[in-house]
């Protein structure tokens, strides 16, 4: 997540410096985005293929940052402790529906900036969503179980979306 904060912070600094000096930073931003997209396409990466095969991981803590790319992970941990997920101009699916929690409360940070993240949780978990949406959506469709296991989700969706669903949704 520190990489994402660094990138966002750098962008905001550039905007501030641009407005103070009168230099049109936004005239550089769009061409830079197009260059990065072109380089991704030329490198042969499957960043824009539409679907990514799910990969199984057994980490107790998830840390995922994608920029102009995507991910599809199924977590199979017996001591799941939470994690951080950020998608910038990309997207991803994270399935934690078969994990066993390390404690009664699991915390996740989920963010989407011009992208989307779908989080699939166990059907018997209570999900508490503390997400902020700015011209985007932060949607909790997981229901409200009376389970002793609580998943606290903090995050932000800026021009993007975060969707939380339970396995049966």
N, C-alpha and C positions, 0 to 999 in steps of 0.2 A: 504494500500500500504506500510505502514511502516514495516509490518511484512515481506513482500517480500524483501524490501530493507535490512532488518536486516539479513535475511537468505542468500541473495546473498553476502552481505558484509562479513558475517561470513565465507562463503565458500571461498571467495577471500583471506581473512586473513589467513585461514588455508593453502591455496595453497602457499601463500607467506612465511609463517613460515616453511612449508614443504620444500620449495626450499632453504631457508636459512640454515636450520638445516640438510638437507639431508634426512629427514624423508619422506618416500613414502606415502604421504597423499592420492594419487589416488588409492593406494592399499586398502584403507579403504572405499573410496567413493562408489565404485561399490557394495561391499557387504552391505554397509549401505542402498543403494537404494533398493537392493533385499530384505533386511529385512523389510523395510517399506512397500514394495509391498506385501510381505507375511503377515504381520500383518493386512494390509487393507483387504486382502482376508479372513483371519481367523475371522476378526471382523464382517463379514457379510454385510459390507457396499456395496452399489451398485456403487462403484467407477468405475468399469470396465464393467458395464452392456451394454454399447453401446448407451442407450438412457435414458434420464431422463425426466420425465413428466414436462411440463412447469408449473411454479408457477407464479401467478399474484401478483405483488407488487405495492403499490401506493406511494413509497418513492419519495421525490423530488430530493434526491441525492443517487446514487448507490455506494456502496463500497462492492466489491466482491473479495475475494482471495481464490483460490482453489489450493491445492497441492495434487497430486495423486488422483484427484477427478474431479467432473464436476458440472456444474450448467446449468439451463435452465430457464430464467426469462423473463416474459412479464411485462413491466413497464406501468402503467396506471396512470400517474400523470398529474395534471393540472398546476403544477408549477415546471416543470423539470429543474434542475440546473446543471445536468451533473453527473460526478462521476469518480471512479477509478475501473478498473477491471484488475486482474492479474491471469493468469493460468500458473502454474508450473507443468510440467509432468501431465497435465490434460487439460480439455477443457470446453468450455461453449458457450451457445447461449444467447445473450441479445437482446431482441426485444423492441425498444423504438419507434416503428412506430406509436403509438397512443398517444404519450405524447403531452402536450402543453408546450412550453418553458416558463421559468421564465423571460428570457430576449431575446434580438435579437441574442446574441451569447451564445452558450452552449459549455462548454469545458469538454472533457473526456480524461482520461489517460488510455490507453489500452496496456497491455503487455502479451506476451506469450513466455515462456521459455520451450522448449521441449514440447510444447502444442499448443493449438489453441483457438482462440476466434472469433466468428462470431457475428457481430453487425448489426442489421436490423434497419434502420432509416426511418423516414417519406419520402415519395417520393418527396415532395416539399421543402426539405431542401438542402442547399448548404453544401457540406462536404469538409473541408480543412484538408488534412492528412499530418501530419508532423512526420510520423513514420520512424524509422530506423530499417532496417533488417540486421541481421548478420547471414548468412547461414540459412536464413528463408525468409518469405515473408510478406509484408505489402501491402495489395491489397485493393484499393478503387474502387468498381464497382457501386457506388451509383449515378454516373452521376454528372453533374454540373448544378443544378437548379439556376435560377436567383432570388431565394427566399430571403426575408429579414432576414430569420432565418439561421444562420451559425453555423455549428457544427465543432469545431476545435478538431481534434484528435491528441494527442501526445502519443508517446509510442515507444515500442521496441519489436521486434520479434527475438529471438535468438534460432536457431534450431527449430523454430515454425512458426506459422502464425497467422496473424490478417486479417480478411476479413470484409469489410464494404459493405453492399448491401442496396438498397432501397426496399420498400415493394413489388414492382412489379417485381423485378429481379428474 
